[in-house]
Structure formats: structure tokens, C-alpha cells
Amino acid sequence: AKQHLLNLISDQDRGLKTQNDTNKRDSIIKAIDDMAVLGRNTVTTGDSLSATWRLLWTTEKEQLFIIEKAYLFGTQAGDVLQVIDVDNKTLNNVITFPPDGVFFVRSSIEIASSQRVNFKFTSAVLRGKNWEFPLPPFGQGCEYFLVFDGNFLWIRFPVLFEKAEKCFSDCKILYRFETVYLDDEIRVVKDIRDDYLVVERAPYNWKE
């Protein structure tokens, strides 16, 4: 079942190709459901969850959009990572832009059950070689989004920069994901929005 899933996603460009192929998407989700059956009675929120996880495939539109549009920055997306530390209750979602760029979102986490993790976005950073641009966190009243006007890619904020402090205090919404399968090589995830994620243990540890 595991090899079948890996075979299905191997040529899908981390999910970009799957967006326009409903049959392929359905086949992959069916394979993920099969993996969930295998992992049904296991604990996936223990110490083995702590790792730097590298994206193999996802349905998450925000990540896929950034991966696809990275050329607008004059680069291409490198590794897409999820860095989890159970002991320190942290999660970083990371998109790298070689050789020096990175966009990452910090979150705090809490273990909710044997397979469920609750998390809250706390801050985000867009970083280059010699510069860094902090961003307000995602969450209720604090959304930001990317807009392409034909020439430049802009980051738009519905809230004023002067209200950033209030934005942080108002972002109390909790999100969650369930790791439905976990072993020494891969992890399979379903989140609150019915998005899916397949990641592998990266051969390195990412740090801010």
C-alpha cells in the first residue's frame, strides 16, 4: 500500500499536476485512505513526529500556488518543509527559494490525541540573503494574500501595519491536522480543510 501511494505521486510534481487531473487525485486519496487503515491504531504524535519533513505531494492550494509562481521572484521553489518539534511545541512551515531565499510560518502546537495535533499560526518571515521581512500571522482577521498585477507580485494586508500588535492578539483560532500514517520514512496527513499531505523525512535538519 505504501509503495503504491509513492508510485502514484512520484510524477505529480508535488501535486501541481494533480490539480488538473481529477482521476489521479481520486486514486491518490484512495491510496491515502488505505494507508490510514494501516495506521488506524497507532500513535503518530509522539517523539517520532519531531523531524524535518520534506514535501512529496499535497492538495493544499496555497503551497502549490507559491511553488508554481516562484518564477515571478526570478527563482524556483526548492524544498518545501514542515519542521516539527514535539518537545518544544513548535511547527515551522517552510518554502525555500535557492540559493538564499526562504518563506516560513511559525506555529505553536499542542498534542490533542494519538493522531491529532492542534496548532496556531504565530508569525511569518520572508527572508533573503541580507534582508528579512516579518509578516503578521495567519488567522482570523489577519489574512494576507499574494496578488500578481502583470508585472510584480505584491503582498496585500487587509489590516494596517499599525494594527499588527492587535492582529497578533486577535489570532486565537486553532487549526488541526491528523497524521494518519507514520513510519521511519514517510508521514501521511489530513488536515481540518480536508487537504492531504505526503512528506518524507529530510536528510537534514532545517533551522531558522
C-alpha positions as CSV (number, residue, x, y, z in Angstrom):
1,A,0.0,0.0,0.0
2,K,2.8,2.4,0.8
3,Q,4.7,1.7,-2.4
4,H,1.5,2.1,-4.4
5,L,1.0,5.5,-2.9
6,L,4.6,6.6,-3.6
7,N,4.3,5.3,-7.2
8,L,1.1,7.3,-7.7
9,I,2.6,10.6,-6.5
10,S,6.1,10.1,-8.0
11,D,5.4,12.0,-11.2
12,Q,3.0,14.6,-9.9
13,D,5.4,17.5,-9.3
14,R,4.4,17.7,-5.6
15,G,0.8,18.0,-6.5
16,L,0.9,20.6,-9.3
17,K,-0.1,18.1,-12.0
18,T,-2.8,16.5,-9.8
19,Q,-4.7,19.8,-9.7
20,N,-6.0,19.3,-13.2
21,D,-6.4,15.5,-13.1
22,T,-9.4,14.5,-11.1
23,N,-9.0,10.8,-11.7
24,K,-5.4,10.9,-10.5
25,R,-6.4,12.9,-7.4
26,D,-9.1,10.4,-6.5
27,S,-6.7,7.5,-6.9
28,I,-4.1,9.1,-4.7
29,I,-6.7,9.9,-2.0
30,K,-7.9,6.3,-2.2
31,A,-4.3,5.2,-1.6
32,I,-4.1,7.6,1.4
33,D,-7.3,6.2,2.8
34,D,-5.7,2.7,2.6
35,M,-2.7,4.0,4.4
36,A,-4.9,5.4,7.1
37,V,-6.4,2.0,7.7
38,L,-2.9,0.6,8.2
39,G,-2.1,3.4,10.7
40,R,-5.5,3.4,12.4
41,N,-4.5,2.1,15.8
42,T,-1.0,3.6,16.0
43,V,0.3,6.7,17.9
44,T,1.7,9.3,15.5
45,T,2.1,12.3,17.8
46,G,5.0,11.0,19.9
47,D,8.7,11.7,19.6
48,S,8.9,10.2,16.1
49,L,6.8,13.1,14.8
50,S,9.7,15.5,15.6
51,A,11.6,15.9,12.4
52,T,12.3,18.0,9.3
53,W,9.7,16.7,6.8
54,R,10.1,17.3,3.1
55,L,7.0,17.6,0.8
56,L,6.3,14.9,-1.7
57,W,2.7,15.7,-2.6
58,T,-0.1,17.9,-1.4
59,T,-3.6,19.2,-2.3
60,E,-3.0,22.5,-0.4
61,K,-3.7,25.3,-2.8
62,E,-1.6,28.0,-1.0
63,Q,1.6,25.9,-1.1
64,L,1.0,24.8,-4.6
65,F,0.4,28.4,-5.7
66,I,3.7,29.6,-4.3
67,I,5.6,26.6,-5.7
68,E,4.1,27.3,-9.2
69,K,4.6,31.1,-9.1
70,A,8.1,31.1,-7.7
71,Y,9.5,32.1,-11.1
72,L,8.0,35.5,-10.6
73,F,10.7,36.1,-8.0
74,G,13.3,35.1,-10.5
75,T,13.8,31.7,-8.9
76,Q,12.1,28.4,-8.4
77,A,10.9,26.7,-5.2
78,G,13.3,24.4,-3.6
79,D,12.5,22.0,-0.7
80,V,9.1,22.6,0.9
81,L,9.4,21.5,4.6
82,Q,7.4,21.0,7.7
83,V,9.7,21.2,10.8
84,I,8.1,19.8,13.9
85,D,9.5,19.8,17.5
86,V,7.0,18.0,19.8
87,D,9.0,18.7,23.0
88,N,9.2,22.5,22.3
89,K,5.7,22.5,20.9
90,T,6.7,24.3,17.6
91,L,6.0,23.8,13.9
92,N,7.5,25.7,11.0
93,N,6.1,25.5,7.5
94,V,9.0,26.4,5.2
95,I,9.3,27.1,1.4
96,T,12.9,27.5,0.3
97,F,13.9,29.6,-2.8
98,P,17.5,28.7,-3.6
99,P,20.1,29.8,-3.2
100,D,19.3,32.2,-0.3
101,G,15.5,32.8,-0.1
102,V,13.1,31.3,2.3
103,F,9.5,31.9,3.4
104,F,8.4,30.3,6.7
105,V,5.5,30.4,9.0
106,R,5.9,29.7,12.7
107,S,3.2,27.9,14.7
108,S,2.7,26.7,18.2
109,I,1.3,23.2,18.6
110,E,-0.4,21.0,21.2
111,I,-0.9,17.3,21.1
112,A,-4.7,16.6,21.1
113,S,-4.9,12.9,20.7
114,S,-2.9,9.9,19.5
115,Q,-3.0,11.2,15.9
116,R,-4.2,14.8,16.1
117,V,-2.2,18.0,16.6
118,N,-3.8,21.4,17.2
119,F,-1.8,24.4,16.0
120,K,-1.9,28.2,15.9
121,F,0.0,30.4,13.5
122,T,2.1,32.9,15.4
123,S,4.3,34.7,12.8
124,A,5.8,34.5,9.4
125,V,9.0,35.7,7.8
126,L,10.1,36.3,4.2
127,R,14.0,36.2,4.2
128,G,16.7,36.8,1.6
129,K,20.4,36.7,1.8
130,N,20.9,40.0,3.6
131,W,17.4,41.0,4.5
132,E,14.3,39.9,6.4
133,F,10.7,41.0,6.2
134,P,8.4,39.9,9.1
135,L,4.7,39.3,8.4
136,P,1.6,39.2,10.6
137,P,0.4,35.7,11.4
138,F,-2.4,33.9,9.5
139,G,-5.6,33.6,11.4
140,Q,-9.0,35.3,12.0
141,G,-8.7,39.0,10.9
142,C,-5.1,38.5,10.0
143,E,-5.1,37.0,6.5
144,Y,-2.7,38.2,3.8
145,F,-2.5,37.1,0.2
146,L,-0.5,37.4,-2.9
147,V,-1.6,39.5,-5.9
148,F,0.1,39.5,-9.3
149,D,-0.7,42.7,-11.3
150,G,1.1,41.6,-14.5
151,N,4.5,43.0,-13.5
152,F,5.0,42.4,-9.8
153,L,3.9,40.1,-7.1
154,W,2.5,42.0,-4.2
155,I,1.7,41.0,-0.6
156,R,-1.5,42.6,0.5
157,F,-2.7,43.1,4.0
158,P,-6.4,43.8,4.9
159,V,-5.1,45.2,8.2
160,L,-2.8,48.2,8.6
161,F,0.8,47.7,9.7
162,E,0.0,49.9,12.7
163,K,-2.5,47.3,13.9
164,A,-0.1,44.4,13.7
165,E,0.1,44.2,17.5
166,K,-3.7,43.9,17.8
167,C,-3.6,41.3,14.9
168,F,-1.3,39.1,16.9
169,S,-3.6,39.2,20.0
170,D,-6.7,38.6,17.9
171,C,-5.4,35.4,16.2
172,K,-6.8,32.8,18.6
173,I,-8.1,30.4,16.0
174,L,-6.8,26.8,16.3
175,Y,-6.2,24.6,13.3
176,R,-5.5,20.9,13.4
177,F,-4.1,18.1,11.4
178,E,-4.1,14.3,11.7
179,T,-1.1,12.1,10.9
180,V,-3.0,9.0,9.7
181,Y,0.2,7.1,9.0
182,L,3.8,7.5,10.2
183,D,6.9,5.3,9.8
184,D,10.7,5.8,9.6
185,E,10.4,7.1,6.0
186,I,7.1,8.9,5.4
187,R,4.2,10.6,7.0
188,V,0.7,10.9,5.6
189,V,-1.6,13.8,6.8
190,K,-5.1,15.0,6.6
191,D,-6.0,18.5,7.9
192,I,-9.1,20.4,9.0
193,R,-9.8,21.6,5.5
194,D,-9.7,18.1,4.0
195,D,-6.4,18.8,2.4
196,Y,-3.8,16.0,2.2
197,L,-0.1,15.9,2.6
198,V,2.5,13.2,2.0
199,V,6.0,14.0,3.3
200,E,9.3,12.2,3.8
201,R,12.0,12.6,6.4
202,A,14.5,15.0,5.0
203,P,18.2,14.0,5.1
204,Y,19.0,17.2,7.1
205,N,17.5,19.3,9.9
206,W,16.3,22.8,8.9
207,K,16.8,25.6,11.4
208,E,15.8,29.2,11.3
